[in-house]
Amino acid sequence: MLLGDIELPALAARAEELRSRVAAVRVEHRGEPLPGATLSAGIALYPNHGLSASLVIDAADAALYSAKRAGRDRVNTAANPIPNNSHAS
């Protein structure tokens, strides 16, 4: 999901709200409850986590995989970028 003109705390809150709404969905099949769904997300902002769309997407992707490695069903914010990311495309 792409959102323009948003601060990191608001973005994290929106992602967490989406995660909790997915977790709250209850589905039955043939009268039996199915296991609950989970959502893992990685979030990143321009220019905080990269100076190009590609770098921001890479940062969000890395945060997503970090969330999955940490046990899933969570929202992770991208790590701070390396100082010299201004030369990357």
N, C-alpha and C positions, 0 to 999 in steps of 0.2 A: 504494500500500500504506500502510496506517495502522498504526503501532506505538505502543503506550502505554508510558510509563515507561521511556524509553531516552535515553541520553546521545548527543550528536552524534558522538563518535568511534565508538561502537558502531553507530549508524545508518549512518554512512559505510562502515564495514567490511562490514556486511550488504549494502548496496547494491553495493559493489565485488565481493563474493563472487558475488552474483547476476549481475552483469555478466560476470565471468570465466567462470562456468558456462555462460552463454548462448554466449559466444565459443568455448567448448570443444566445443560440439555439432557433430557432423559428420553431414551428410545427403547421401545419394546418390539420384540419379534415373536409372533405366535404366543403373546401373553407373557413372555419372559423378558426381563430387563437385560439389555445389552450393556457391556462394560462402557463406562463413561469415556467420552472423547477428551483429549487434551490438546493444548495448543502451545507450541514453543515459538518464540519470536525473537528476532534480533533487530535492534533499532540503531539507526545512525543518522546524523544530521550533517548537512553541508553548511558551512565549511568546517565545522568542528571535527569531523571524522574523515575528511578528505576534501581535496580541492577540485575534484571532478566527479561527475556522476558515477563513473566507473569505480573510483576509489571509495565513494560513499556506499555503493552497492556491495563492494567487496567487504567493507567494514561491517555492514549489516549482516552479510552472509556469515562472516567469521563469528559474530555475536550469536547468530542462530545456532551454529554448530556447537558453540560453547554451552548454550542453554541445553542442547540435547545431551551433551556429554555430562552435564551437571545433574541429569536426572529427568529432563523433559518437563513439560507443563510449567514453563516459566518465561519471563521476558528478561532478556539481557541487553544491556547497552554496550555498544561498541567500545573497545578500548581506545584510549587516546592515541591519535596517529603519531607516527614517527615525525620528528621535526622537519625532515627534508622531503615531505611529500609534495612540495610545491613544484618539483620538476617532473613528477609523474603525470601521465595523461589519463 
